[in-house]
Amino acid sequence: MTLMDVIGYSIIPLIILCFTYWYLKIEWTKSSKPTNWPIVGMLPGLVHNVNRIHSFFTDILLETNSNFEFRGPIFANMDMFFTSDPTNIHHILSRNFSNYPKGPEFREIFDILGNGIFNVDSELWEIHRKTTMSLMNHAKFQTLLQRNVWDTIDKGVVPILDVFAKQGTLFDLQDIFQRFSFDTISKLLLDQDPKSLSVNLPYVPCEKAFNDMVDALLYRHVLPKGYWKLQKWLRIGKERNLMKAWEAFDQFIYPAISKRQEKLMNNNIKDEDHDLFSDYIKVYNEWTNEDDKNLGSVQKFLRDTFLNLMFAGRDTTSTNLTWLFWLLAKNPLVVNKIREEIQQQLHLTEGENLKFFNIQESRKLVYLHGALCEALRLFPPVSIEHKSPLEHDILPSGHRVSPNMKILMSFYTMGRMESIWGKDCLEFKPERWITEQGGIKHEPSFKFPAFLAGPRTCVGKEMAFIQMKMVAATIIYNYNIQLVKEQTISPTATVLIRMTNGLKVKLCKRVL
């Protein structure tokens, strides 16, 4: 074989590879819909767009009238149905709720959450929900929530922001909100202050573990099961990070549970404390006393229960606050209106800083509520929901779905649909949420599913608004925030959409 032969045999595969890439690139730019290739299906288009997954889903769904059937590789069990159709959302989450449980595949994807409220179905889910709602509606819980939120603001948020303002320090506001939410929910549920919101911003493994967890979970949703299971077996990639997150959660939560149990045994619980542990231990005892129902140890059950609630309390609140302040920075007139509302409704005098207001007073901040809802509409923390039917079903859109078929509902897309929100759907307009009488306008949950819809509507919705209003009002009224211009803002390719690179800002105290 001559040298020219060797060169020829080497160049031919390269030419084929270049031609294939060139052809694929042309195909990808023709339409938002991925090409359905032989054998591999539409997987190449998904992989090509995995880093912009929410925009990818949105482009497809806007082009296909809110519904799209995705075909995966042969034998990979990756056929999926994408939808952002409100009638389908209502059908799946409400009207035919019993046919769309979390199911074994969902539990496998979210195995890190164990037997907590997000993962379980049927009777155990009903018990979880009933117990949690009863606790959150209790007057003592409301008092405890208010006390913990303001304690975290007074001892954490304000001192840090004052230092940053005085020094002119550049910092990540998303990181501050994540630490605020984590410290608040840890104190509320575990009676444990992790003090992650200190001036030196210490690294707290459990607090950062939530980011690694949500980074891995979306990939488990959309990539072949065999792919992420291989990563898990090899302990590489995002699965390796997920394992480390699991360890960090256990190392933080289990000691806190033991400490709290010891306090209970020694009767060291103060009368004003709302004892969450006793109520959940009672649930555990009632459940495990029945035949063939095993949840493992009481410590494992409490770990799963509190991790689920911490996940909800930390990530959804911090995510919405971050997107809110980015949207406010782009809409200064909205900031002025919020400040005017705070001054009027909370009866602040000229030159007076905002330091405290109670839960009842927070309900008077209607325009701020509208701004929070707009941020939730455009950037819903839970951007994608996954369901699978137990039995064959026909959706209102006319599409047929089969048992165990994966259905992905894009809430991110819904906030960008003219058919739902009108031609100004991409605009940030808090007025959208205010009635002519000046009250809060409530939209149907299947149109605005930021807190899900139907029986699984988030039990912590009211609690989330209380926390967000208290910390947002404090910052908006007392500080001027300036975005750093040299930064790229984009949502993460995760189930919970944070900002990919955080939100870099500078601030100064307002002259009141």
Secondary structure, DSSP 8 states (H G I E B T S, - for coil): --HHHHHHHHHHHHHHHHHHHHHHHHHHHH-SS---BTTTBTHHHHHHTGGGHHHHHHHHHHHTTTEEEE---TTS---EEEE--HHHHHIIIIITGGG---HHHHHHHTGGGTTSTTT--HHHHHHHHHHHHHHHTSHHHHHHHHHHHHHHIIIIIHHHHHHHHHHT--EEHHHHHHHHHHHHHHHHHHS-----SSTT----HHHHHHHHHHHHHHHHHHS-HHHHHHHHHHT-HHHHHHHHHHHHHHHHHHHHHHHHHHHHHTT---TTS--HHHHHHHHHHHHHTSTT-----HHHHHHHHHHHHHHIIIIIHHHHHHHHHHHHHT-HHHHHHHHHHHHHHTT--TT-------HHHHTT-HHHHHHHHHHHHHS-SB-EEEE--SS-EE-TTS-EE-TT-EEEEEHHHHTT-HHHH-TTTTS--GGGGB-TTSSB----TTTSGGG--GGG--TTHHHHHHHHHHHHHHHHHHEEEEE-SS----B-SSSB--BTT--EEEEEE---
